[in-house]
Amino acid sequence: MAHEQRGPDRADLPLPDYDHLPVSSLQHRIRSLDRADLERLMAYENEHAHRTPVLEVMRARLDQLDAGATPSGGSPDAPAPERAPAAEGGSRVTPATSGPPMNPPSQGDPTNPAQPR
């Protein structure tokens, strides 16, 4: 019985949390990868989601590497800006800076006197 060769597992990917990165962030993060890591990521993408925009970004980066580009010095493990921790001190919204209270629309509220009967 021949067994099928599978691509890399999620845990073996060179970018942490790869499945949750938006394409715009992914485009910048793959610049830190060498050809082998990028090909491993492409194999995973082809096997799982097969998202055309993601594959196009990866192919373009492979072309750049083939043309002599080198991986950037950035770290693929750096925190993604879209997942940055909340600012210290929490929210600056206070009752004094929040907007006016919103009244629900009259439709669907049987206690609202403006509700047609």
C-alpha positions as CSV (number, residue, x, y, z in Angstrom):
1,M,0.0,0.0,0.0
2,A,1.6,3.3,-1.1
3,H,1.1,6.2,1.1
4,E,0.7,9.7,-0.1
5,Q,3.3,12.3,0.5
6,R,1.9,15.1,2.6
7,G,3.0,18.7,3.0
8,P,4.3,20.2,6.2
9,D,2.2,20.3,9.4
10,R,1.0,23.5,10.8
11,A,3.5,23.2,13.7
12,D,6.4,23.0,11.3
13,L,5.6,26.3,9.5
14,P,8.2,29.1,9.5
15,L,5.6,31.7,10.4
16,P,3.8,31.3,13.7
17,D,0.0,31.7,13.5
18,Y,0.2,31.6,9.7
19,D,-3.4,30.6,9.2
20,H,-4.6,33.8,10.9
21,L,-2.3,36.4,9.1
22,P,-4.0,38.7,6.7
23,V,-2.5,38.8,3.2
24,S,-1.1,42.3,3.7
25,S,0.8,41.2,6.8
26,L,1.8,37.9,5.1
27,Q,3.3,39.9,2.2
28,H,5.7,41.6,4.6
29,R,6.5,38.6,6.8
30,I,7.5,36.3,4.0
31,R,10.4,38.7,3.1
32,S,12.3,37.3,6.1
33,L,12.0,33.7,4.7
34,D,14.6,31.9,2.6
35,R,13.6,29.8,-0.4
36,A,13.3,26.6,1.5
37,D,10.9,28.1,4.1
38,L,8.9,29.9,1.5
39,E,8.5,26.6,-0.5
40,R,7.4,24.8,2.7
41,L,4.8,27.5,3.3
42,M,3.6,27.3,-0.3
43,A,3.2,23.5,0.0
44,Y,1.1,24.0,3.1
45,E,-1.0,26.7,1.4
46,N,-1.6,24.5,-1.6
47,E,-2.6,21.5,0.5
48,H,-4.9,23.4,2.8
49,A,-6.6,26.7,1.8
50,H,-5.2,27.2,-1.7
51,R,-6.0,30.9,-1.6
52,T,-5.1,32.5,-4.9
53,P,-4.0,35.9,-3.5
54,V,-1.7,34.3,-1.0
55,L,-0.1,32.0,-3.6
56,E,0.4,35.0,-6.0
57,V,2.2,36.9,-3.2
58,M,4.4,33.8,-2.6
59,R,5.2,33.3,-6.2
60,A,6.1,37.0,-6.6
61,R,8.5,36.6,-3.6
62,L,10.0,33.5,-5.2
63,D,10.6,35.4,-8.3
64,Q,12.3,38.1,-6.3
65,L,14.6,35.6,-4.6
66,D,15.4,34.1,-8.0
67,A,16.4,37.5,-9.2
68,G,18.9,37.9,-6.4
69,A,16.8,39.3,-3.5
70,T,17.9,38.2,0.0
71,P,15.7,37.5,3.0
72,S,15.2,40.6,5.2
73,G,16.6,40.8,8.7
74,G,13.1,40.9,10.2
75,S,12.0,38.1,12.4
76,P,9.0,35.9,11.4
77,D,8.3,35.5,15.1
78,A,7.8,39.2,15.7
79,P,4.4,40.1,17.1
80,A,2.0,41.0,14.2
81,P,0.7,44.5,14.5
82,E,-2.9,43.2,14.0
83,R,-2.3,41.1,17.1
84,A,-0.5,43.7,19.2
85,P,-1.3,43.7,22.9
86,A,-3.7,46.3,24.2
87,A,-2.2,49.6,25.3
88,E,-1.3,49.9,29.0
89,G,-4.0,51.5,31.1
90,G,-6.9,50.0,29.1
91,S,-9.5,52.1,27.3
92,R,-9.5,55.9,27.6
93,V,-13.3,56.0,27.2
94,T,-15.1,57.4,30.3
95,P,-18.7,58.4,30.8
96,A,-17.6,62.0,30.1
97,T,-16.0,61.0,26.7
98,S,-18.5,58.5,25.5
99,G,-21.3,59.3,23.1
100,P,-25.0,59.9,24.0
101,P,-27.1,56.8,24.9
102,M,-28.8,55.2,21.9
103,N,-32.5,54.5,21.9
104,P,-33.5,51.3,20.2
105,P,-35.6,51.7,17.1
106,S,-39.4,51.6,17.7
107,Q,-40.0,48.5,15.6
108,G,-39.9,45.4,17.7
109,D,-40.2,47.0,21.1
110,P,-43.7,46.5,22.4
111,T,-43.1,48.9,25.4
112,N,-42.3,51.8,23.1
113,P,-45.3,54.2,23.0
114,A,-44.4,55.1,19.3
115,Q,-45.0,51.4,18.4
116,P,-48.2,51.1,16.2
117,R,-50.9,49.0,17.7
